[in-house]
């Protein structure tokens, strides 16, 4: 009888019930909340469902030494997490983004590149704020990239500059990407007048196939020579786009934007979520990171809109830009461009801004990769 009781006691000792903490329960509840938001609201389900379930996995209380946790060397989760920790996954995501992105809007209106550049001020604004709050320069650089609204870039840079903060930075970046419609709309309306929202832009010119083929080659050479440290992201982005536009590598392009990007997105979401173990995640720094991430996103959106308003002062009638596309300068493709379209049609149902907004939107993807390269070059 004593042996049976001892065996039951030993079994209980290894269960999650015996090892659970209130912090674990909080993180599990947050994970369930992420899944609920993704399913009910439809906000970035391909990201929030894996991250939410990963949070649940990572916060199942376990007895130490079982070699199954994400931070235990040799475990399955730890092996999968190496793609995040070593920065392997983000370039593969950029390969897929390049293979699914049409750069025609930017090629036809290259001036819109400046809007994408202006929106990157959110990154450097958050960098300065993070320094004020006591983070060291490397940590501040990794936190600031959240303002680019680009989860893979945030993961790539934090893996190089601040691996100890990667979980909080990645979850913050993906959370705000999912909340693009909620965060950006009030900023856009607050910073624009009714007259500005009604501006109609000339229809973009038709871009030739030859231009689409030359763009990734020339674009890569220009950006890589300026910021060689951004090579992993920029190289894969433009390579993926060349696969799409060349016309002779259709199968490779379909693989890049389909199976590869789906698999890597799943693994990133699941392992990033699992990395948010309560003892690693629930800290004062995590709270600061979420606040700074929100501020960087707000600054980026506001800078994009305000830059267009300032630019319009120097443009002739008929050539002015609707400032509602300024929000699209962040890298959340194509969600922020869709927000431009939706808000624009609220005030003029026949004013379609999507194709115009895609210009600064894809410029934002390039801009965030360049900004990451600049930070890595100076801080890495």
C-alpha positions as CSV (number, residue, x, y, z in Angstrom):
1,X,0.0,0.0,0.0
2,X,2.8,2.4,0.9
3,X,4.4,1.7,-2.5
4,X,1.2,2.6,-4.3
5,X,0.9,5.8,-2.4
6,X,4.5,6.7,-3.0
7,X,4.0,6.0,-6.7
8,X,0.9,8.2,-6.8
9,X,2.8,11.0,-5.0
10,X,5.7,10.7,-7.4
11,X,3.2,10.8,-10.4
12,X,1.6,13.9,-8.9
13,X,5.0,15.5,-8.5
14,X,5.5,15.2,-12.3
15,X,2.1,16.6,-13.3
16,X,1.4,20.2,-14.5
17,X,-1.1,20.6,-11.6
18,X,1.7,20.2,-9.1
19,X,4.0,22.7,-10.8
20,X,1.6,25.3,-12.1
21,X,2.0,29.0,-11.1
22,X,-0.4,31.9,-11.5
23,X,2.0,33.3,-14.1
24,X,1.5,30.1,-16.3
25,X,-2.2,30.5,-16.1
26,X,-2.0,34.2,-17.2
27,X,0.1,33.3,-20.2
28,X,-2.3,30.4,-21.1
29,X,-5.2,32.8,-20.9
30,X,-3.4,35.3,-23.2
31,X,-2.7,32.5,-25.7
32,X,-6.4,31.6,-25.7
33,X,-7.2,35.3,-26.2
34,X,-5.0,35.4,-29.2
35,X,-6.7,32.4,-30.7
36,X,-10.1,33.9,-30.0
37,X,-9.3,37.2,-31.6
38,X,-8.0,35.4,-34.7
39,X,-11.1,33.3,-35.0
40,X,-13.8,35.8,-34.0
41,X,-12.3,38.9,-35.5
42,X,-10.3,37.3,-38.4
43,X,-7.3,39.4,-37.5
44,X,-4.1,37.8,-38.9
45,X,-5.2,34.2,-38.1
46,X,-2.2,32.7,-39.9
47,X,-0.1,34.4,-37.2
48,X,-2.2,34.6,-34.1
49,X,-3.4,31.1,-34.1
50,X,0.1,29.5,-34.1
51,X,1.4,32.1,-31.6
52,X,-1.6,31.7,-29.3
53,X,-1.3,27.9,-29.3
54,X,2.5,28.2,-28.9
55,X,1.9,30.3,-25.8
56,X,-0.3,27.5,-24.4
57,X,2.4,24.9,-25.2
58,X,5.2,27.0,-23.7
59,X,3.3,27.5,-20.4
60,X,2.3,24.0,-19.6
61,X,4.1,23.6,-16.3
62,X,6.6,20.8,-16.3
63,X,9.1,19.2,-14.0
64,X,12.6,20.4,-14.8
65,X,15.0,18.0,-16.5
66,X,12.5,16.3,-18.8
67,X,14.3,17.8,-21.8
68,X,11.1,18.8,-23.6
69,X,11.0,22.6,-23.0
70,X,11.9,25.1,-25.6
71,X,14.8,26.4,-23.6
72,X,16.2,22.9,-22.9
73,X,19.1,22.0,-25.3
74,X,18.3,19.1,-27.6
75,X,14.6,19.1,-27.1
76,X,12.3,19.1,-30.2
77,X,11.0,22.5,-29.5
78,X,14.5,23.9,-28.9
79,X,15.6,22.5,-32.2
80,X,12.7,24.1,-34.1
81,X,13.3,27.3,-32.2
82,X,16.8,27.5,-33.6
83,X,15.3,28.9,-36.8
84,X,14.1,31.9,-34.8
85,X,17.1,32.2,-32.6
86,X,19.7,31.9,-35.4
87,X,17.6,34.1,-37.8
88,X,17.0,31.4,-40.4
89,X,13.3,31.7,-40.7
90,X,12.9,35.5,-41.5
91,X,14.8,35.4,-44.8
92,X,12.6,32.5,-46.0
93,X,9.6,34.5,-45.1
94,X,11.0,37.4,-47.2
95,X,11.5,35.0,-50.1
96,X,7.8,34.2,-50.0
97,X,6.9,37.9,-49.6
98,X,8.9,38.7,-52.7
99,X,7.3,35.9,-54.6
100,X,3.8,37.1,-53.8
101,X,4.3,40.9,-54.1
102,X,3.5,43.0,-57.1
103,X,5.8,46.0,-57.2
104,X,4.0,47.6,-60.1
105,X,2.4,50.4,-57.9
106,X,5.9,51.5,-56.8
107,X,7.5,51.1,-60.2
108,X,4.8,53.3,-61.8
109,X,5.0,55.9,-59.1
110,X,8.5,55.8,-57.7
111,X,7.9,59.1,-55.8
112,X,5.8,57.0,-53.4
113,X,9.1,55.4,-52.1
114,X,9.5,58.5,-50.0
115,X,6.4,57.8,-48.0
116,X,7.7,54.4,-47.1
117,X,11.0,56.0,-46.1
118,X,9.1,58.6,-43.9
119,X,7.2,55.9,-42.1
120,X,10.5,54.3,-40.9
121,X,10.9,57.3,-38.5
122,X,8.8,55.2,-36.2
123,X,11.7,52.8,-35.9
124,X,14.2,55.5,-35.0
125,X,11.8,57.3,-32.7
126,X,11.2,54.2,-30.7
127,X,14.9,53.6,-30.6
128,X,15.5,56.9,-28.9
129,X,12.6,56.3,-26.5
130,X,14.0,52.9,-25.6
131,X,17.3,54.5,-24.7
132,X,15.5,57.0,-22.5
133,X,13.8,54.1,-20.7
134,X,17.1,52.5,-19.8
135,X,17.6,49.8,-22.5
136,X,21.1,49.5,-23.9
137,X,21.7,50.5,-27.6
138,X,21.4,46.9,-29.0
139,X,18.2,46.3,-27.1
140,X,16.8,49.7,-28.2
141,X,17.5,48.9,-31.8
142,X,15.8,45.6,-31.7
143,X,12.7,47.2,-30.0
144,X,12.6,50.1,-32.4
145,X,12.2,47.8,-35.4
146,X,8.7,47.0,-34.2
147,X,7.7,50.3,-35.7
148,X,8.3,48.8,-39.1
149,X,5.3,46.6,-38.6
150,X,7.3,43.6,-39.9
151,X,7.4,40.5,-37.7
152,X,10.1,38.6,-39.6
153,X,12.4,41.7,-39.6
154,X,11.8,42.2,-35.9
155,X,12.7,38.5,-35.3
156,X,15.8,38.7,-37.5
157,X,17.2,41.9,-35.8
158,X,16.4,40.8,-32.3
159,X,18.1,37.5,-32.9
160,X,21.3,39.4,-33.7
161,X,21.0,42.3,-31.2
162,X,18.9,41.2,-28.2
163,X,18.1,37.5,-28.2
164,X,17.0,37.7,-24.5
165,X,14.2,40.0,-25.5
166,X,13.2,38.2,-28.7
167,X,10.0,36.6,-27.4
168,X,8.5,39.9,-26.2
169,X,9.6,41.8,-29.3
170,X,8.2,39.2,-31.7
171,X,4.9,38.9,-29.9
172,X,4.6,42.7,-29.8
173,X,5.4,43.0,-33.5
174,X,2.9,40.4,-34.6
175,X,0.2,41.7,-32.2
176,X,0.4,45.2,-33.6
177,X,0.5,43.8,-37.2
178,X,-2.8,42.1,-36.4
179,X,-4.2,45.3,-34.9
180,X,-3.4,47.5,-38.0
181,X,-7.1,48.4,-38.7
182,X,-7.7,49.3,-35.1
183,X,-4.6,51.4,-34.5
184,X,-4.2,53.2,-37.8
185,X,-7.7,54.4,-38.6
186,X,-8.2,56.9,-35.8
187,X,-4.7,58.3,-36.4
188,X,-5.4,58.8,-40.1
189,X,-8.7,60.5,-39.5
190,X,-7.3,62.7,-36.7
191,X,-4.5,64.0,-38.8
192,X,-6.4,64.7,-42.0
193,X,-9.2,67.1,-43.1
194,X,-12.3,66.0,-45.0
195,X,-11.0,67.9,-48.0
196,X,-7.7,66.0,-47.9
197,X,-9.5,62.6,-47.6
198,X,-11.4,63.4,-50.8
199,X,-8.3,63.9,-53.0
200,X,-8.3,61.8,-56.1
201,X,-5.0,60.6,-57.5
202,X,-4.3,60.1,-61.2
203,X,-4.5,56.5,-62.3
204,X,-1.1,54.8,-62.2
205,X,0.5,54.0,-65.6
206,X,0.7,50.5,-66.8
207,X,4.1,48.9,-66.0
208,X,5.7,46.6,-68.6
209,X,6.9,43.1,-67.9
210,X,10.5,44.2,-68.8
211,X,10.3,46.8,-66.0
212,X,9.1,44.2,-63.5
213,X,12.0,41.9,-64.4
214,X,14.6,44.7,-64.1
215,X,13.2,46.1,-60.8
216,X,14.3,43.3,-58.4
217,X,17.8,43.2,-59.9
218,X,18.4,46.9,-59.9
219,X,16.6,47.4,-56.6
220,X,18.7,44.7,-54.9
221,X,22.0,46.2,-56.2
222,X,21.1,49.7,-55.1
223,X,19.9,48.7,-51.6
224,X,22.6,46.0,-50.9
225,X,25.4,48.3,-51.9
226,X,24.0,51.0,-49.6
227,X,23.3,48.6,-46.7
228,X,25.2,45.4,-47.1
229,X,24.2,44.3,-43.6
230,X,20.6,43.9,-44.8
231,X,21.7,41.3,-47.4
232,X,19.9,38.3,-45.9
233,X,16.5,40.0,-46.0
234,X,16.9,42.2,-49.1
235,X,18.5,39.4,-51.1
236,X,15.7,37.0,-50.4
237,X,13.0,39.6,-51.0
238,X,14.2,40.6,-54.4
239,X,15.1,37.1,-55.4
240,X,11.6,35.9,-54.6
241,X,10.2,38.8,-56.7
242,X,12.5,37.9,-59.6
243,X,11.2,34.3,-59.4
244,X,7.6,35.7,-59.7
245,X,8.3,38.2,-62.5
246,X,10.8,36.3,-64.7
247,X,8.1,34.2,-66.2
248,X,10.3,31.1,-66.4
249,X,10.4,30.0,-62.7
250,X,6.7,29.8,-62.0
251,X,7.1,26.5,-60.0
252,X,9.8,28.0,-57.8
253,X,7.7,31.1,-57.2
254,X,4.6,29.1,-56.3
255,X,6.7,27.0,-53.9
256,X,8.2,30.1,-52.3
257,X,4.9,31.9,-51.8
258,X,3.0,28.7,-50.9
259,X,4.5,25.7,-49.1
260,X,7.7,27.4,-47.9
261,X,6.1,30.6,-46.5
262,X,3.2,28.6,-45.0
263,X,5.6,26.1,-43.3
264,X,7.9,28.8,-42.0
265,X,5.1,31.0,-40.8
266,X,3.7,28.1,-38.8
267,X,7.0,27.3,-37.2
268,X,7.8,30.9,-36.4
269,X,4.4,31.5,-34.8
270,X,4.4,28.2,-32.8
271,X,8.0,28.6,-31.5
272,X,7.8,32.3,-30.8
273,X,4.6,31.6,-28.8
274,X,6.2,28.7,-27.0
275,X,9.2,31.0,-26.1
276,X,6.9,33.1,-23.9
277,X,7.4,31.0,-20.8
278,X,6.0,32.9,-17.9
279,X,9.3,33.1,-16.1
280,X,11.0,34.5,-19.2
281,X,8.1,36.7,-20.5
282,X,6.3,38.3,-17.6
283,X,8.8,40.9,-16.7
284,X,8.9,44.7,-16.5
285,X,10.9,44.8,-19.7
286,X,8.1,43.0,-21.6
287,X,5.6,45.7,-20.5
288,X,8.0,48.4,-21.6
289,X,8.5,46.7,-25.0
290,X,4.7,46.5,-25.6
291,X,4.3,50.2,-24.8
292,X,7.3,51.2,-27.0
293,X,6.1,48.9,-29.8
294,X,2.7,50.7,-29.8
295,X,4.4,54.1,-29.7
296,X,6.7,53.2,-32.6
297,X,3.7,52.0,-34.6
298,X,1.8,55.2,-33.9
299,X,4.8,57.3,-34.8
300,X,5.4,55.4,-38.0
301,X,1.7,55.9,-39.1
302,X,1.7,59.5,-38.1
303,X,5.0,60.3,-39.9
304,X,3.7,58.7,-43.1
305,X,0.5,60.7,-43.1
306,X,2.1,64.0,-42.0
307,X,4.9,63.6,-44.6
308,X,2.2,63.4,-47.4
309,X,0.5,66.5,-46.0
310,X,3.8,68.4,-46.0
311,X,4.7,67.2,-49.5
312,X,1.3,68.3,-50.9
313,X,2.2,71.9,-50.1
314,X,4.7,71.8,-52.9
315,X,2.6,69.8,-55.4
316,X,0.4,71.4,-58.1
317,X,-3.3,70.7,-58.2
318,X,-4.0,67.4,-60.0
319,X,-0.7,66.0,-58.7
320,X,-1.5,66.0,-55.0
321,X,-1.3,62.7,-53.0
322,X,-4.2,61.6,-50.7
323,X,-2.6,61.6,-47.2
324,X,-4.7,58.5,-46.4
325,X,-2.1,56.4,-48.1
326,X,0.5,57.7,-45.8
327,X,-0.3,55.0,-43.2
328,X,0.7,52.4,-45.8
329,X,4.3,53.3,-45.5
330,X,4.6,50.7,-42.7
331,X,5.5,47.2,-43.8
332,X,2.3,45.4,-42.9
333,X,1.5,44.2,-46.5
334,X,-1.2,44.3,-47.7
335,X,-3.2,45.1,-44.5
336,X,-2.2,48.8,-44.1
337,X,-2.9,49.4,-47.8
338,X,-6.4,47.9,-47.3
339,X,-6.9,50.3,-44.4
340,X,-6.1,53.2,-46.8
341,X,-8.8,51.9,-49.2
342,X,-11.4,51.3,-46.6
343,X,-11.0,54.7,-44.9
344,X,-10.9,56.4,-48.2
345,X,-14.2,54.8,-49.4
346,X,-15.9,55.8,-46.1
347,X,-15.7,59.4,-47.3
348,X,-15.9,58.8,-51.1
349,X,-17.2,55.4,-52.1
350,X,-15.8,55.8,-55.6
351,X,-12.3,56.8,-54.6
352,X,-10.2,53.7,-54.8
353,X,-6.8,54.1,-53.1
354,X,-5.6,50.5,-52.9
355,X,-3.4,50.5,-55.9
356,X,-1.9,53.9,-54.9
357,X,-1.4,52.7,-51.3
358,X,0.4,49.5,-52.4
359,X,3.3,51.8,-53.6
360,X,4.3,53.0,-50.1
361,X,3.3,49.7,-48.7
362,X,5.8,47.7,-50.6
363,X,8.3,50.5,-50.1
364,X,7.8,50.0,-46.4
365,X,8.8,46.4,-46.8
366,X,12.1,47.5,-48.4
367,X,12.5,50.3,-46.0
368,X,12.1,48.2,-42.9
369,X,14.8,45.8,-44.2
370,X,17.1,48.7,-44.9
371,X,16.4,50.2,-41.5
372,X,17.2,46.8,-39.9
373,X,20.4,46.6,-41.9
374,X,21.4,50.1,-40.8
375,X,20.8,49.2,-37.1
376,X,22.7,46.0,-37.5
377,X,25.6,47.7,-39.2
378,X,25.9,50.3,-36.4
379,X,25.1,48.1,-33.4
380,X,25.9,44.5,-34.4
